Amino acid sequence: MKNTRLTSILNSSLIACALIIGSLASTQYASAQSKTALAEVKIPFAFQARAQTMPAGTYQIDRESGYLVLLRGPNHATEFVMMHGASKSRAADHGSIVFDRYGDKYFLRQIWIAGETDGLECQKSRAEKETLQAKNRQTPDAVELAFNSILQH
């Protein structure tokens, strides 16, 4: 009797483990499917994305999921950036990436996709807040670079 009960418990545990592994595998597959190539853009200056300084050059911008963006640039420069939603009252005429500029320092601010009123925006990083404070809270200049959105098939 104890042997059948033990066998039943083991079988139930194996089934539960198989279900968990299966759901994890399908979640990984689904998240891999959610990646979206947003744009390729040439950025003519070095800039800050979160805590990392990214070199000037051509960047591939991919939305990994929801609000997580991957920047892939020259010399294998990569940075994941967590952003939040932003919106405009009018749809963007063209895709663009916007930077806050303080003197010769640039900080990633927003990404807009052509034809959409919703975009992505970064929180100010610690480095940007320190730069803002050093500049006596002077309002940054906005630098906007246009790009062609990558079409998804």
Phi, psi and omega in degrees: 000315179296325181295319179292323179294317178297318178297319179296317179296316179298317179297317179297319179295319178296319179296316179298317178297317179298319178295319179295314179298318179296318180290324176296318180296319180288328176295318178298318178296318180294320180290327176294328180285340185277354180296134181229124174284121182268313187193166167235130185216141176267121180251114188277011181215156173289149182212164177262131171234111190059237183262359186257137173273125181256138182285161174296151178149189180271132183239141169263127179249119181239137172270112182285320176188156176029261184247015179261121183244141176249125175257124177239119185234200183293155178054038178062022177291123177223149177206130172272134181232123175274126182237175174230168184289148174221157179215155177240158177283337181236141180297144179294135178289329181214159176291146178206158174237133186244138178238147168270134181240128174239101183064244180255014179253132181241139180231130178301131181241305187217158172228127180237138179255138181305137176081002182243145176269343179262138179223194181237145181221144178267148167288154175293130179283168177301318180298320179292320179297320178294320178295318178300316179294319179295330179269018180056043176060027177295136179296132181287157170278144176264131177243120184245127177248126179281151173212160174269126178294147177277126181281135178266138179262000000 
